[in-house]
Amino acid sequence: MSNLTLLNNADDPVLFETASAANGSLIGVITLNVPKALNALNFDMIKLLEPQLRAWQSDDAIAMVLLKGAGDKAFCAGGDVVSLHHAMAQGKPTSLVEDFFTLEYQLDYLIHCYEKPLLVWGNGIVMGGGLGLMAGASHRVVTETSRIAMPEQTIGLYPDVGGSYFLHKMPQGVGLFLGLTSASINCEDARFVSLADHFIDSTKYDAMLAQILSAKWGKTASLNHERLTKLLTDLDNQSARMPKGNIKANLATIQKLAELNTLQEQVDYILGLATDDKWLQRAQKSLKHGCPLSCALVSEQLKASKGKSLLACFKMELGMSVRAGEVGEFQEGVRALLIDKDGAPNWQYKTLNDVPQAIIESFFANRFGENHPLNGLDTPTHIKERR
């Protein structure tokens, strides 16, 4: 739109723009600008995003922030794990993996605690690191094209970027099921499991931005949150009916996981389902070919994080992620899926029974002692837990 003012270079991996609202307030607009890579989040993008978000948070002229992805295919398809694979494959220090995840979690945590309204336009693919950006936003919008997943078990990782926190906010058993199977969900599913707040037709983006610019924004963050909620609710009501999801239709089946005592029983239950449901069949296939170590980590992660604060979850995940960079399954999973693309990872541990308990426990060891890299992230006293 012609009234957007670009603040940096048009070929930068993240674009920052401002637009003047009708009453003179400014709207900050952020665009993840790597559409050929489905806007996958890399080091450079993270280093650009956090300082700009902090600057806008302290700028009284900025009323709210809108975050979107370039192109129609994806908001953000995940973190740039290919770069991490190259670092691991070249035997580079673990500190490179630690630096990436530290910066990513600092950014995600900032979004969770952002004072001003922060709207994420979750159009198209929203996976892994992309969901980390979206999950903590105050106003999360999905469209009929949204495809959301935490696919980490396919690459030997685990549902990070705050998954330890937001998977617990879902109906009983659903977080574990999604973590074990990497099942993809749509807009209705996302609303149902509290990963989205509003559904708006993808064709209404320009109309949404126009209404944002015509709104009468003030200087009080809480009132601006209310204004944005009303605006998006009105657009939601004017949009078409959401496409049907899969979780509600299969909720009784999924929730039986909670009745089983061991992870092996839960995995056997999912794999043993006799079903004609295509979504469940895809989930079974993903679980069957996924990383056994990742499955073990998902289960232990959810046990260890139950009742923990958001910051405690991020601190736990940082240790887990750095350890994943050392063990080898993460490197092999990325190779098979994204480097060689042969779809045939050679996991060290072929089954759940092959995964040593000591290896699982090593992911939860206190590797940082008193000097945790995320120690500086103190939840502002005026921020209430939104989810």
N, C-alpha and C positions, 0 to 999 in steps of 0.2 A: 504493500500500500504506500502511496506517495508520502504520507505524513510520518513514516518511520525514518528515524535518523540513525544511520549506521555509525557505531562508535569505534569500530576496528576495521580490519581489512576484509574484503569480501571473500578472499580465499582462505581465511583462517578456519581451523577446524571447529571453532565455536564462534557464532556471530552474536554480537551484543547490539541491540537497538533500543531506542526510546521513542515513545509516541506521546504526544500531548493529548490529554483528555479534555473534555469540553470546559471544565472549570480550571484548567491550567496544571493539574496534577500530571505527573509523568507515569507512564506504564513501561516497565522494563520487559523487553522481549528477548529471549535467548533461543537460538537455534543451533542444535547439534548439526554440524555441517560436513558430514562425511557420508553422503548417501550411498556411494559405491560400496562402502563397508557397512551399510545398514546402520550408520551412525554409532558403531561400536566405540565404547568409551576407552580412550587411551590416555597415557601419561599427560600429553600436551593438553588434552581437553580438560582433564581434571585440574591441572595447574591454572588454566584460564577461568574455570567455573567458580572455584571457591572464592578467590579474592573479589571477583565481580559481585557475587551474591552478598558478600560481607559489605562491600562498598554501598550497594543499593539498600541494604538493611539499615545502614546508618544515615542514609540520605533522605531527609524529610520530604524532598520533592517527589520521591518514588512512592506511589500508593500501593502497587502490587507488581508481581513478576509473573510472566508467562513463559513456560519452558516447552519447546516442541522440537521435533526432528525434521530435517530437510527431506523433501521427497514424500511420496505417498506410501512407501513400503514399510517404513519402520520409524518408530520413535527412537528406539535404541535396542539393538539386538544383543547387547551384553557388553562385558568388558573385553578389552583387547588381549585375550589370552594367548594369541599367536605370538605376540612380542614376549610374553612371559615364557612361552615354550622355548623360543630361541635363546633366551637368557639361561634357562635351565639346561638346555641341550649343550650350550657352550661352557657349562661348568662355572658360570659367573656366580658371584657371591649371593648367598641367600638374602642379603640386604636389599638386592634389587627387587625381589618379590615382596619383601617386607615394606619397602618404600611405596610400591604401587598400591598394595592393599591398605596401608596406613593412610595415604592420601585419599583413596576412594572412600574409606569408612569415615574419614573426617568430613568429606563432602556430603555423604549420605546423612550423617548425624546432624550437620548444619541444616539440611533440608527438613528433617524431622522437627527441628526446634526453631524453624524460621518464624520470626515475629509477624512479618507481613504476609498477606495472602500470596500463596505461590501455587499457580495453576499449572498442572502438567497435562498436555494434550497427548494422551496415550493412544495415538492412532497407529494402526499397523502392528508390527512386531514389537513386543515389549518383553525382553527376556533377560535373565541374570542381572548384570549390572544396570540394565535399563530399568528393571523393576526396583532395583535399589534406589534409583533416582525418583521413581514415581511413588513408591510405597509411603514415603514420609511427607509428601506434599499435602498442603492443607486442602486443596481442591483437585481431585484426580478425575479426569474425564476420559471415558472410553467411547469408542465408536463401533459401528458394525464391522469394521475391519480389524479390530484389536485382537491380537493373538498373544497371550501371556503365558509364560512358563518359567520355571526354575529348572533348567536342563542340566544342572551340574553333575548329576550322577552319570551322565553319558560321557563326561570327560574326566572322571576320577576326582572330582572336587566334592562339594556339598552345598546346600542352599545357604549361601553367605549373604552379604549386603543387607544384614538385618533379618534374614529368614528366621534366625533363632527367636526373634521377637514377634514378627508378624504372622508366622505360621501358627502360633498359639492363639491368634485372634480368630481363627477360622472355626467352623463347627467341628465337633469332636471327630478325630480320625482323618479329617480332610488334609490337614497340614502334613501329616505323615505320609498319606497316600500320594500327594503331589510331590513330596520330596523323594520318595522311593521310585516313582514312575516317570518323573519329568513330564507328566501329562499337561498338554496345552489346554488353556481355558479361553473362553470368549468373553464378550462384554457382560452378558447376564451372569455368567459364573463369577466374574471379577466383582460385580456388585454384591453377589450373594456371599462371597467369602471375605468381604470388607477390604478388597484391594482397589476399589473404585467408588466414587461418590455420585457421579453423574454420567448419564448416557446422552450423547448428542450426535446427530447424523454427521458423518464426515464432511458432507457438503456444506455444513453450517459454520465452518471455521471462520470465514470472512464475516458472517453475520454476528458471530460471537465477539470477534475482535471489534467490530463496529459498535456493538452495545457496550463493550468494556470502555471504549473511548468516549462514549456519550454519557456514561454514568457520572454521578456527582460524588467523586471521592473526597474523603476528608483526611484529617491528620491522625485519626484514632484507628489503630490497627484492628481492634475488635469490631468496630463498626464497619470497616472496610471488608472484613471477613464476612459479615452478614450481608453486605451489599453484593458481594460476589456470589455467595450462596444463592441468594434470591435470583440473581441474573441467570445463573446456570440452571437453576431449578425451572425457571420459565422456559428456557431453551430445551430442557429435557422434556417438558410437557408438550412442546411443539414438535418433537422429533417422532420418527416412526417407532413402531413397537420393536423392542430389542429382539434380535435372533435368539432362539431357545438355546440354553446352555446344556451342559451334561452333568453337572454336579448334583443339582436337585433331583434329577431323574434317577440318579444312582446313589443317592445319599444313604439309604438304608444299607445297601451293599458295602459302601465305604466304611460306614460307622461300625460294622461288625469287627473291624480291625481292633477296636478298643477292647473287645471281649477276649482277645488272644493274649497269651502271656509272654511269648518270646518273639523276637524278630524273625526267626526262622519260620515260626508258625504264621506270622503275618505275610511273609514273602510267599510261602507255600499257598496260603489262602488266595492271594491275588492271582498267582500263576494258575491256580486250579479252578478259577471261576469258569464255568461253562456258560458262555454268553454270546449272543449275536450282536451285542452293542459294539459298533466300530470303535468308539472312543475307548471303551474298556479294553478292547483287543489291542489297540495301539499302546495303551498303558502297559499291558502284559508284555508285549514285545520289547518295549523299552526297558522294563525291569529285567527281563530275561537276559538281555545283551548288555546291561549296564554294569558298572563297576561294583563288585561285591564290597570292597572297602568303603566306597561311598555310601552304600546302603547301611552299613554298620555305623558310619559316622552320623547319618541322618537320625537314626534312632537314638544314639547316645547324645547327640546335640540337643534334641528336643527334651530329653530327660534332664540334661544338665542345665538348660536355660529356663525351665519352667519357673515362673514367678520372678525371674530376674528383670532388672531395669533395662531400658534400651541401651544405656551406656555399658552396662555389664555384659550384655549380649555382644556388642561390638568388640569389646575387649577380648572376650572368649574367642570370637571368630577370627580376630587378627592372629592369635596364636595358632589356631587351626589352619589358617590359610598359609602361614609361613611353613608350618610343618608339612603341608601338602606339597610345597615346592621342593621338599627334601626327599619324600618317600618314593616318588617315581610314577605312581599311577596317574597323577595329574598330567605329567609330561607325556605319558603314553596315550592318554585319552585325547589330548589336544592333537597329537600327531595323527592318530587314526581318523579323527573327525574333520580336522581343519587343515592339516598340513599335507599328508599323503592322501587323505580322503579315501582310504581303502575300507573304512567301516569295520575294521577287524582289529580292535585293540588286543594286545597280548598282555592281559592283566597278570601281575605277579601272583595275586591271590584269586584263584579261579572260582571259588565258592565262598559262602559265608563261613563255612567251617574252616577254611584255609586261612582266614584272617586272624593273626595272633592277637590275643587280648592286650598284650603289651604294646602293640602298634596302635591299637585304638586309644589306649590310655595316654600314649605319647602326644596325641593331638590335644589333650586337655591339660597337659602339664603346664605349670606356671613358668614359662621360659623367660619372662621379662622381669621377674621379681618385683621390686618396688618401683622400677623405672619403666613403666609401661608407656609405649609411644603415644597412647591415647589419653594419658593422665590429664592433659590440659583441657579436655572436653568436659566441662562442668555444665550440667543442665541449668539454664537460666531459671531463677526462682519464679519468674512470671510466666513461664511456659508450662502449660498443663499437658499431660499426656493425652494426645488426641485420639489414639486408637485404644 
